[in-house]
Amino acid sequence: MARNRIDYTLDANTILHSSASSISSSAAGLVGGAAKILDLGQGRVDATLVVDISAVDIAAGDEATVFAQFSDGGPGTTAFEAGNWIAQGSLIFGDVTLNGSKADTVVGRYEMGVTNEISGTTYRYMRVYLLIAASGALTYTAYLVRDA
């Protein structure tokens, strides 16, 4: 039987969120308990953001959105201060009335293509950010895989 899942090689340097805990308030991705900002370098990077969900709250009105955020504001936390980043894409998880899908989100793997070149500007730094609406919660890991 054919298998439709791509197996990725995990590079520990590209992990964007590794917490095994349920997240119930909006926050940047954490690795080892610290906010993770990935330095992509000065050139264009085309990649796949891999998000593995191990638990999700799908009660009516609950929503969790994982954003791929990019910044050219410099290394460290100042790179993502208010107004100094751009969201290149997002994955919306939760209840069918909010996630824009025909079904509630289920546990599993989700993938999204991303690039750090947006409207002619190359953004050097990347992170994931989880936005929680209502009383939602999400347990997930996320990492980046460069496209061949």
Buried (B, 14 or more C-beta within 10 A) or exposed (E): EEEEEEEBEEEEEBBBBBBEEEBBEEBBBBBEEEBBBBEBEEEEBEBBBBBBBEEBBBEEEBBBBBBBBBBBBEEEEEBBEEEBBBEBBBBBBBBEEBBEEEEBBEEEEBBBEBBBBBEEEBBBBBBBBBBBBBEBBBBBBBBBBEEE
